[in-house]
Amino acid sequence: MSIAEVTTAERKLLDASGGPAPEDAEPPLTVIERRRDWAFLDLRELWRYRELLLFLTWRDVKVRYKQTVLGAVWALLQPLGMMALFTFFLHPGEDGAVPYPLFAFSGLLAWMFFGNALGSASQSVVANQNLVTKIYFPRIIIPASAVGVGLVDFAVGSLLLAVLMAAYGTAPGWGLLLAPLMVLLLAVAAVGVGALLAALTVAYRDFRHVIPFLVQFWMFATPSIYRPDGVGPAWRAWMPLNPAFGLILTFRWSVLGGTPDGYDLYALAVSALTSVLLLLVGCLYFRRVERGFADII
């Protein structure tokens, strides 16, 4: 953020000579604007506005569950209902390692965090047009706060996952330490893609209709409810370009007590790198066009 002071030529001359300022001299004009550079994130500026990020996140959490009877229980019912649905209709055979309901719930929990965060972030700028047109703040905070709401729902769902693991007698191993890193990388990917789609939605409202289909298609391209063993080797090499592929795969086995030999390190590395690249591309484009949001929103 840069600050410039503009005064009249007469005021400058008087200040230089040490003389008194005339009564009709114009007061300094302070212009507050974003620094004009190509940095994809200004971390110092984001840190200064951290309280606004927390406020917007908490506001959206309260709005989501306002005047609801079940409240935060809805964060449990969605993955639980989907788990029951896929378990009932797919009837997959057990492989002796992990019961399918537990397998499906852990994958759906991670996917719904990513998918819901992406969908909310993509619509967040349009939904907050009153803020965008009235005051200045780093606009990237808006999609980031939408992802923060998803983290709250994910934390609530993780409690039910722990209960299910105890019911099935499944104990996590040391790999559980990797689970927070997988969630962080999923959040990174969601912010990147969400920021890109949010900027595009401001200019082209067609994306409001495209995004739900995109999220649905993306879910079936991610091994949240199925094991990727049946995918051919040619496709298996390309599928980790989907950031949710390798991250959810690793998250599941980290939580459910997988061994190091069970991790797909290639999928994890490619998906993690893709997540960082998506954050870079999404934030660069968002920062490039955010100056025009107030004019076209």
N, C-alpha and C positions, 0 to 999 in steps of 0.2 A: 504494500500500500504506500503510495507516494503522496506527499503533502506539499502544495505549492502556495505561496503568498503573492498576491497581485495587488499593487498599490498604484496610485496615480504618479505621473512624472513630477508633479509639484511636491507631493509628499516625500518622494525620494530625495529631491534637492534640499528640502528643508531638513530632513533627517541627516543628510551628509554635512550640512553647514552647522547643525546643532541648534537651529532656530526653532521657535514654537510651531506646532502644527496648526494650520488654519482650521476654524471651526467646521467648515463645510467639506473637509477632507474626507474622502471615502475610506471606510474601515477596511482592513485587510480581508480579502476573499480567500477562504480556505477551500481548496478543491481536494476531495478525497476520491481516489480512484485506484483500480487494481494496477499493480506494476506491469508494465508492458514488456513481457518477456515470454519465452517459450518453455519455462519450467513447468512440468506437468503437475506439480504440487508444490505449494508454498507452505512447508511444514511449520515455519514460525508463525505465519498468519493463522493457520489452522489451530495451532496451540493457543493463540490469543482468543480464539472463538470457541474453545473447547466447551465452555459452559452452554453456549447456544446449541452445540451438537447434542449435549446431554438433555437439554430442555426439549428440543424437537423430538428426540427419541422417546422421552417419557411422555410427552404430549400425545404422540401417535399411539403409544401403548394404552394410555387411558382412553383415547377415543375409540380404539378398536374394541375394547371390552366394556364401554360405557353402556349402562342400562341393559346388560345381559345377565341372565340368571346364573349361568355356569361360569362366567368370567374366563379366567386363564385355563379352565378345563378344556376349552375349545382347542387349545394348542396340543392337547393330548388326543382328542377325539379324531382329528384328521388323520394322523399317521396310524392310529390304532384301527380306525375303520378301514383304511386302505389295506393294512396288513391282514385283517380278517377277510376282506374281499378277495385278495389274491390267494390267500391260503385256501379258501373254500373252492374257488373256481379252477385254480391251476393244479391243485393236488400234486405238488412235486414230491418226488421220493426223497427220503432222508438219506444222506450220505454217511451218517454215523458221526459226523464232526459237529455240526451246528443244527439245531432244529430249525425248520424253515420259518416258522413265525418269528423267531428271534432274528434270523438272517434277514427277513424282509423288513422288520421294524427298524433295525439299525440302519439299513440302507435308505429306507423311506424317511427316517428322521433327518439324515444328512441331506437327502435330496430336497425335501420340503423346505428346509432352511434355505438352501441355495435357490430353488425355484421361486419360492414366495418372496425372498429378498430381492431377486432380480425383477420380478413382476412389479413389486411395490416401488422399487427405485426408478423403474422406467417411467412410471406415471407421477413421480413425486414432484417434479418441477411444475407441471401443469396444475397439480392439485394445490400447490402453494403459490399460486400466481399473485395473491395479495401481498405476500412477503416480497416476492421478486420485484414488484413494481413500486414498492414504497421505500425500502431501506437497502443499504449496502451491507453485504456480508459475503464471505466466500460461498458461491453457489454450490460448490461440490459438497457442502455440508448437507444439503437437502437429500440427495440420493444416499449419502453415507448414513444419515439418520434412519432412513428406511431399512437399510441393512442392519442397523443396530436393533430395530424392533424385531427382526428375524432372529437375532441372537438371544433375545429375551425368550421368545417362543422355544428356541432350541434348548435353552437351559431348563425350561419346564419339562420338555419332552424327555430330556436326558434322565430326569428323575424316574419316569416310567420305565425307561430302558433299564435302569439299574434294578428296578423291581422285577422286571421280566427275566433278567439274567439270574437273579437270585432264585426265582421260581423254577427255572430250568436247570439250576445248578451249574451255571457257567460263570467261571471266575476269570477276570482279565489278568493278563500278564504284564511284564515290563513294557510291552508295546503300547500300553495305555498312555504312556508319556507322549507318544506321537499324535494322539487324537486331537489335542488343542491346536497343534500345528496344522493339521488337516482342516480344521474348522476355520482357522485364520486364513489359510490359502483359499478356501471356498468363499470367505468374505471378501478377500482381495479380488477374486474373479467376479463376484456379484457386483462390487462397486464399479469395476471397470466396465463390464457389459451394461450395467444399469445406468451409469453416467452417459455412455454412448447412446443408448436407446432413449434416455430422458431428453438429451439434446435433440435427437432426431424427432421425437414426438412433439416437441415445441414447434418445430418447423413444418412437420408433416404429420398430421393427425391420423393418417392411415395406419401408423404404427400401433395405435391403440387397438386395432383389430388384428394386427399381425402377431403381436407379442403373446397373447394367450395360446395361439396355435404353435408358436415357436417353443414356448415352455413345455407344452404337451409333447411335441415331437422330441424335444431335448431329453425328456424323461425316459422315453423308450430307447434312446441312444446311450443311456447311462445304466450300468449294472446295479441298479438299486433294488430290483426285485428278481433278478436272475443272475446266474453265475456266467461269467464271460467265457467259460471253457468251450462252449459250442461255437464260438465265433472263429471263422477261418483265420489262418495265419496272416493272410494278406490284409484283411480288415483289422486284425488285432494290432498290426503295426501302426495303423492310422487312427484308431479310435482314441488313444490317449491325447490327441489334439483337442478333444473335448475335455476341458479342465476338470469337469465333475467325474470323469471316468476313473482316472488314477487316484484322485483324492478320496472319493467315496469308497473305492475298492480298498484303499489303505486304511481309511477310517474304520471300516467294518472289522477288518481283521485285527486292528489295533485294540478295539474295544472288546472283541469277542475272544481274545486270547490267542491270536494267531502267532505262529513262530516266524522267525526271520526268513526261513526258507519259503514261507507262504506268501511273502510280499513280492509284488511285481515291481521291481525297482525301475525298470524301463518306463512303465506306465506312470509311476510316481514322478520321476524326473521330468518327463515330457509334459505331464499335466501341470506340475508346479511351475515350470518355465512358461507354459501357455498362460497361466493365471497372471503372472507378473507382466507379461506382454500385453494382455488384455487390459490390465490396470493402466499401463503406460499409454496405450492407444486411446482408451476411453477417456482418460483424464486430459490428454492433449487435445482431443477434439472438443471436449466439453469446455475447456479453458479458452479454446480458440473462438468459440461462438457464443459464450455466455454473455458477452457485452450486448448482444442484440436481443436477449430474452425479453426484457421489459417492453421492447417495441413491438414484438410479434406475438407475445403470449396471449 
